[in-house]
Amino acid sequence: MEHRLVTHIEKALGWAGPGSVGTAFARGRLTNPELPARLLTPHKLLDLIKRRHLANPQLRCYAQGDEIHPSTFLSANVNRRRQAVSQADMVALGRILNEGGTVVLDHVDFFDPTLEVACRALGWWSGELTSANAYLAVGETDGFHLHWDDHEVIAVQISGEKSWEVRGPSRPAPMYRDAERNRTPSEEVLWKGTMRAGDVMHIPRGYWHAATRLGSGSRGHSLHVTFGFTKRTGVTWANFLSDAARADETFRQNLESDEGATHKVLTDKLSALATDYSPERYLDELRSSTPPARHLPYVTAFGRPDGVAAVTEFAPSIVRSGDTVQVCGGGKRLTFHERAEAGLRTLLSGHPVYLDGTSEDIITLADLLITEGLCEPLTGESSSGYTGLVTPVTYSKQPPTSA
């Protein structure tokens, strides 16, 4: 999937591909000044919050660097069925912002098609699950104290400005669950300055950083989005081997055994398991077996869709073998006749594909991919997530005006 955000991030940070994610601090500027506002705006973020049932910690608020108790800005309304639903108190949120506070919405990509498509494109590009968090701050606010994250982060300043300080790691590759705590900030300051609309920054896991609007003026604001990449580690692979070992009865036996050869057998079998399931195989199978986080079903009563798009978390594998084509992705392994190869590569390209004017074979193939969960029908809302960011594929001169 060729997404403009991915292309501009690579150019801004001077990267030639996803291999640079997690390696070093980097900072740059997007060359398209209209791109940030295309991703999100302050009013759009507040509108998303207004229309959803949200709970803490997905929705959080801060003032003077400290977290505000959820009861201050969340209300439990009782609907006509006497069901209590948690949602934001928008009056309270407005007051928090006007008094110099910060509003944070985690996984905003779950609610917005533009950021959903952006995260999917970054996931296909990086080979790692990607999510987006939005941070809106108004006026003089202390933001977040010096801290580090247990995942890689690409921050895009959407509007306004915010001051940052980024330091190096105090311990190589720290983890959330680690052998020792990582509480002492590094003394090495890598960069200290102000992020303005269009600026982009990459902060590797374990790098200490803080953001603030102190000294920026009482009438200004800042909106930035962080794209988080949860990369797999050697520990992740070792945990997988531990789970895979459960299938072998030998590993399920008690270690306190009278048979002296048991420990030698376990050592040999664990070595063989690690060789069979190499880190490369583990990553490949993890990506192909991960189902889509969300999927719009195909309801035949609604009629055939005008278009489709792939929704797998990672790019599907399409491999031709003799007169068949194997597709692996989204937790599915499917086999097709070689005649379907061209259609599969188009429909599973990550680009929106409009079906007006195409053959019956392509439409049937699209129906099957939707049923299997690798694609979903395009609607007016989901199509908007691609507009101007991902080039559509059409089988006729003009795509449909509505989905």
C-alpha positions in Angstrom: 0.0 0.0 0.0 1.5 3.3 -1.1 0.3 5.9 1.5 1.3 9.5 1.3 1.9 9.7 5.1 4.4 6.9 4.9 6.2 8.5 1.9 6.4 11.9 3.6 7.6 10.4 6.9 10.4 8.6 5.2 11.5 11.8 3.4 11.2 13.9 6.5 13.3 11.6 8.6 15.8 10.6 5.9 14.8 7.0 6.0 15.0 4.5 3.1 12.6 2.0 4.7 11.2 0.7 8.0 14.5 -0.7 9.1 15.3 2.6 10.8 12.3 2.3 13.2 13.7 1.9 16.7 17.4 2.5 15.8 18.0 6.2 16.6 16.3 9.5 17.4 15.3 11.4 14.2 13.5 14.6 13.4 12.3 16.3 10.3 9.5 18.1 8.5 6.7 16.9 6.2 7.0 18.4 2.7 3.2 18.6 2.3 1.8 21.4 4.5 -1.8 20.2 4.0 -1.2 16.6 5.2 -1.5 17.2 9.0 -4.9 18.8 8.8 -6.0 15.9 6.5 -5.2 13.5 9.2 -7.0 15.2 12.1 -8.0 18.6 13.5 -8.9 19.7 17.1 -12.6 20.0 16.3 -12.7 16.6 14.6 -11.0 15.0 17.7 -13.6 16.6 20.0 -16.4 15.5 17.7 -15.1 11.9 17.8 -15.0 12.1 21.6 -18.5 13.5 21.7 -20.1 10.7 19.7 -18.5 7.7 21.5 -19.0 5.8 24.7 -15.6 6.1 26.2 -14.0 5.1 29.5 -10.7 5.7 31.3 -7.8 5.1 30.5 -8.7 5.3 26.8 -9.8 8.9 27.5 -7.5 10.7 29.9 -7.1 14.3 31.0 -4.1 16.1 32.6 -3.5 19.5 34.3 -0.1 20.8 35.5 1.4 17.5 34.5 -0.8 15.4 36.7 -3.7 13.1 35.7 -7.2 14.3 36.5 -9.6 11.9 38.1 -11.9 10.3 35.5 -15.0 11.3 37.5 -14.2 14.9 36.6 -14.8 14.5 32.9 -16.6 11.2 32.4 -20.3 10.7 33.2 -22.4 7.6 33.4 -25.7 8.3 31.6 -28.7 5.9 31.9 -30.4 5.3 28.6 -34.1 4.3 28.0 -33.3 0.7 28.7 -31.8 1.7 32.1 -28.3 0.8 30.9 -25.5 2.9 32.3 -23.1 4.0 29.5 -19.8 5.9 30.1 -19.3 9.0 27.9 -17.4 12.2 28.0 -18.8 15.3 29.8 -18.1 17.7 27.0 -18.7 20.8 29.2 -16.1 19.4 31.7 -13.7 18.7 28.8 -14.1 22.3 27.6 -13.4 23.6 31.0 -10.3 21.5 31.4 -8.9 22.7 28.1 -9.8 26.4 28.7 -8.0 26.2 32.0 -4.8 25.0 30.4 -5.3 21.2 30.3 -4.6 18.3 28.1 -7.0 15.7 26.6 -5.6 12.3 25.4 -7.5 9.8 23.3 -5.8 6.4 22.8 -6.5 4.3 19.8 -8.2 7.1 17.9 -7.7 5.0 14.8 -10.6 2.8 16.0 -13.0 5.7 15.6 -11.6 7.6 12.5 -11.3 6.0 9.0 -8.4 8.3 8.0 -6.2 7.3 10.9 -7.4 3.7 10.6 -6.1 3.6 7.0 -2.9 5.5 8.0 -2.2 2.9 10.8 -2.8 0.0 8.4 -0.4 1.5 5.9 2.2 2.0 8.6 1.6 -1.6 9.7 2.1 -3.0 6.2 5.2 -0.8 5.8 6.8 -1.7 9.2 5.5 -5.3 9.7 4.4 -4.3 13.2 1.0 -3.6 14.7 0.5 0.2 14.7 -2.0 2.4 16.7 -2.5 6.1 17.0 -3.0 8.3 20.1 -4.1 12.0 19.9 -3.0 14.7 22.4 -4.8 18.0 22.5 -3.4 20.7 24.9 -4.6 24.3 25.2 -2.9 27.3 26.8 -0.1 27.1 29.4 0.1 23.5 30.4 3.0 21.5 31.8 2.1 18.4 29.7 3.9 15.2 30.7 6.8 14.8 33.0 10.0 13.2 31.8 9.3 9.5 30.9 10.0 6.8 28.4 7.8 4.4 26.4 8.1 0.7 26.0 7.4 1.0 22.2 8.7 2.9 19.2 6.9 6.2 18.5 6.6 8.5 15.5 5.0 11.8 16.5 3.4 14.1 14.0 2.6 17.7 15.0 -0.9 18.3 13.6 -1.5 22.0 14.6 -0.2 24.5 17.1 3.1 24.0 18.7 4.7 22.2 21.7 8.1 22.2 23.3 10.0 18.9 23.7 13.1 17.6 25.3 14.4 14.2 24.2 17.1 12.4 26.0 18.9 9.1 25.2 18.2 5.8 27.0 19.5 5.1 30.5 19.4 1.4 29.8 19.6 -0.4 26.4 16.3 -1.7 25.2 14.3 -1.5 28.4 11.0 -3.3 28.6 7.7 -2.9 30.5 8.3 -6.2 32.2 12.1 -6.2 32.6 14.9 -7.7 34.7 15.4 -4.4 36.5 13.6 -1.1 36.7 14.5 1.9 34.5 13.8 4.9 36.7 16.8 7.2 36.3 16.6 9.6 33.3 19.6 9.8 31.0 21.7 13.0 31.3 22.3 13.0 27.5 20.0 15.6 25.8 19.6 14.7 22.2 17.3 17.6 21.2 15.4 20.4 22.9 13.1 22.6 20.8 9.6 23.3 19.6 7.5 21.1 17.3 5.3 23.1 14.9 2.6 21.9 12.5 4.1 19.6 10.0 7.1 18.5 12.1 7.7 14.8 12.6 9.9 13.0 15.2 10.9 9.4 15.9 11.5 8.5 19.5 12.9 4.9 20.0 11.8 2.7 22.9 13.5 3.6 26.1 14.4 7.2 25.1 13.4 9.7 27.8 11.3 12.6 26.7 8.9 15.3 28.0 6.6 17.7 26.2 5.2 21.0 27.5 3.4 24.2 26.5 4.7 26.3 29.4 5.8 29.7 28.1 3.9 29.3 24.8 1.0 31.6 25.6 -2.4 31.2 27.2 -4.3 31.4 23.9 -2.4 28.8 21.8 -2.9 25.1 21.5 -1.1 21.9 20.4 -2.5 18.8 18.7 -0.2 16.0 17.9 -0.7 12.3 17.0 1.7 9.6 18.0 1.9 6.4 16.0 3.1 3.6 18.2 4.9 0.5 16.9 5.0 -2.6 19.3 8.0 -4.4 17.9 8.7 -8.0 18.7 11.7 -8.9 20.8 13.8 -12.0 21.7 11.7 -12.2 24.8 8.5 -12.3 22.6 10.0 -15.2 20.6 11.0 -17.0 23.7 7.5 -16.7 25.1 6.1 -18.1 21.8 8.5 -21.1 22.1 7.2 -21.6 25.7 3.6 -21.7 24.5 4.5 -24.0 21.5 6.2 -26.4 23.9 2.8 -27.2 25.5 1.9 -29.3 22.5 4.6 -31.8 23.5 3.8 -34.1 26.4 7.4 -34.2 27.5 7.3 -30.5 28.4 4.2 -31.0 30.4 5.8 -33.6 32.7 7.1 -32.7 36.1 10.8 -31.7 36.3 11.2 -33.6 39.6 11.4 -36.9 37.8 13.4 -40.1 38.8 14.4 -40.5 35.2 17.8 -38.9 34.8 17.6 -38.7 31.0 14.5 -36.4 31.1 16.4 -33.2 31.5 18.6 -34.1 28.5 15.5 -34.9 26.4 14.0 -31.5 27.3 17.2 -29.6 26.4 17.4 -31.4 23.0 13.7 -30.9 22.2 13.8 -27.2 23.1 16.9 -26.7 20.9 15.1 -28.5 18.0 11.9 -26.4 18.6 14.0 -23.2 18.5 15.6 -24.3 15.3 12.3 -25.3 13.7 10.6 -22.1 14.7 13.3 -19.6 14.0 12.7 -15.9 14.7 12.1 -15.4 10.9 9.5 -18.1 10.8 7.9 -16.9 14.0 7.5 -13.3 12.6 6.2 -14.6 9.2 3.6 -16.8 10.9 2.6 -14.1 13.4 1.9 -11.6 10.7 0.0 -14.1 8.5 -2.1 -15.4 11.3 -3.1 -12.0 12.8 -6.8 -11.4 12.0 -8.0 -7.9 11.1 -8.9 -5.8 14.1 -12.1 -4.7 12.5 -14.1 -6.0 9.5 -17.3 -4.9 7.8 -19.3 -7.9 6.7 -20.8 -8.6 3.3 -24.6 -8.5 3.6 -26.0 -9.8 0.3 -29.3 -8.1 0.8 -27.6 -4.7 0.5 -26.4 -5.6 -3.1 -22.9 -5.9 -4.3 -20.5 -3.3 -3.1 -19.2 -0.6 -5.5 -15.7 -1.1 -4.2 -13.5 -3.1 -1.8 -10.3 -2.6 0.2 -8.0 -5.0 2.0 -8.2 -4.8 5.8 -5.5 -7.2 7.0 -3.1 -5.9 9.7 -0.1 -6.8 7.5 0.3 -7.2 3.7 -1.0 -10.6 2.6 1.5 -13.0 1.1 0.6 -14.0 -2.5 2.8 -16.8 -3.9 2.3 -18.7 -7.2 3.0 -22.4 -7.1 2.5 -24.2 -10.4 -1.1 -23.6 -11.5 -2.2 -22.4 -8.1 -1.8 -19.2 -6.1 -1.5 -19.3 -2.3 -2.7 -16.4 -0.3 -1.8 -16.1 3.4 -3.0 -13.2 5.6 -5.6 -12.2 8.1 -5.4 -15.6 9.7 -6.4 -17.3 6.5 -4.7 -19.6 4.0 -6.5 -19.7 0.7 -5.7 -21.5 -2.6 -6.8 -20.1 -6.0 -6.3 -21.0 -9.6 -3.5 -19.2 -11.3 -6.1 -17.2 -13.4 -7.0 -15.3 -10.2 -3.4 -14.0 -9.6 -3.8 -10.6 -11.2 -7.1 -9.9 -9.5 -5.8 -11.0 -6.1 -2.8 -8.7 -6.4 -5.1 -5.8 -7.2 -7.8 -6.5 -4.6 -5.2 -7.2 -1.9 -2.9 -4.3 -2.7 -4.2 -2.1 0.1 -5.6 0.5 -2.4 -9.3 1.1 -2.6 -10.6 -0.8 -5.7 -13.8 0.3 -7.4 -15.6 -2.4 -9.2 -17.7 -0.4 -11.7 -17.2 -1.9 -15.2 -15.1 -4.9 -14.1 -15.7 -8.5 -15.0 -18.0 -10.9 -13.2 -14.9 -13.0 -12.3 -13.3 -10.0 -10.4 -16.6 -9.3 -8.6 -16.9 -12.9 -7.6 -13.4 -12.9 -6.3 -14.0 -9.7 -4.4 -17.1 -11.2 -2.8 -15.0 -14.2 -1.7 -12.3 -12.1 -0.1 -14.9 -10.1 1.8 -16.5 -13.3 3.0 -13.1 -14.6 4.2 -12.4 -11.4 6.0 -9.4 -10.2 4.0 -11.3 -7.3 2.3 -14.3 -5.3 3.2 -16.9 -3.3 1.2 -16.1 0.4 0.7 -18.7 2.7 2.2 -18.8 6.5 1.9 -17.1 6.8 5.3 -14.4 4.2 4.8 -13.7 5.6 1.3 -13.0 9.0 2.9 -10.0 7.5 4.8 -8.2 6.9 1.5 -9.2 10.1 -0.4 -6.1 12.1 -1.3 -3.8 9.7 0.6 -4.0 6.4 -1.3 -4.5 6.2 -5.0 -7.6 4.2 -5.9 -7.8 1.5 -8.5 -10.7 1.7 -11.0 -11.9 -0.7 -13.7 -13.7 2.1 -15.5 -12.9 5.7 -16.4 -14.7 7.1 -13.4 -15.1 5.7 -9.9 -18.6 5.7 -8.3 -19.6 9.0 -6.7 -20.9 7.3 -3.6 -20.6 3.9 -2.0 
